[in-house]
């Protein structure tokens, strides 16, 4: 179910609303002042990482980045 971000027209409070894709419609109401008048905001999307990005650690060839910590 998608999340949509709104700004209340009465008190300017920003809030998110979980909107279902079923026949039952979510009630649009500001959680701060209970107003039903709100403007839908354009939200940024979160980047999606691929599984390949997490498979191997990112170390340089020839050793790890922690060699200099043993010299103290």
C-alpha positions as CSV (number, residue, x, y, z in Angstrom):
1,X,0.0,0.0,0.0
2,X,1.4,3.4,-0.9
3,X,2.1,6.2,1.5
4,X,1.2,9.7,0.5
5,X,2.4,12.9,2.2
6,X,0.0,15.8,2.9
7,X,0.1,19.3,4.3
8,X,-3.0,20.5,6.2
9,X,-4.4,23.7,4.7
10,X,-5.6,24.9,8.1
11,X,-2.5,24.4,10.4
12,X,0.3,23.5,7.9
13,X,1.0,20.3,9.7
14,X,2.7,17.7,7.4
15,X,1.6,14.1,7.8
16,X,1.6,10.8,5.8
17,X,-1.4,8.7,5.0
18,X,-1.4,5.0,4.1
19,X,-3.7,4.6,1.2
20,X,-5.1,1.2,0.4
21,X,-5.9,-0.2,-3.0
22,X,-9.2,-1.8,-1.9
23,X,-12.7,-0.3,-2.1
24,X,-12.4,1.1,1.4
25,X,-11.0,4.6,1.1
26,X,-8.7,6.1,3.8
27,X,-10.1,9.1,5.7
28,X,-8.1,12.2,5.0
29,X,-7.9,14.1,8.3
30,X,-5.1,16.1,9.9
31,X,-3.9,14.4,13.0
32,X,-3.2,17.7,14.7
33,X,-6.3,19.8,14.1
34,X,-8.7,17.2,12.5
35,X,-9.3,19.3,9.4
36,X,-10.3,17.5,6.3
37,X,-8.7,20.0,3.9
38,X,-5.2,19.1,2.9
39,X,-2.9,19.4,-0.1
40,X,-1.2,16.3,-1.4
41,X,2.6,16.9,-1.6
42,X,5.1,15.5,-4.1
43,X,7.3,13.1,-2.2
44,X,10.8,12.0,-3.1
45,X,11.4,8.4,-3.8
46,X,13.9,6.3,-2.0
47,X,16.6,4.7,-4.1
48,X,16.5,0.9,-4.3
49,X,19.8,-0.9,-3.8
50,X,20.5,-4.1,-5.7
51,X,21.5,-7.3,-3.9
52,X,24.9,-7.2,-5.7
53,X,25.8,-4.0,-3.9
54,X,25.9,-5.9,-0.6
55,X,27.6,-9.2,-1.6
56,X,31.3,-8.3,-1.0
57,X,33.0,-5.7,1.2
58,X,34.5,-2.8,-0.7
59,X,38.3,-3.2,0.1
60,X,41.2,-2.2,-2.0
61,X,43.5,-4.9,-3.5
62,X,46.5,-5.8,-1.3
63,X,45.0,-5.7,2.2
64,X,42.3,-4.1,4.2
65,X,42.0,-0.5,5.3
66,X,42.8,-1.2,9.0
67,X,46.5,-2.1,8.8
68,X,47.7,1.2,10.2
69,X,45.6,0.8,13.4
70,X,48.0,-1.9,14.8
71,X,51.0,0.5,14.9
72,X,49.8,2.5,17.9
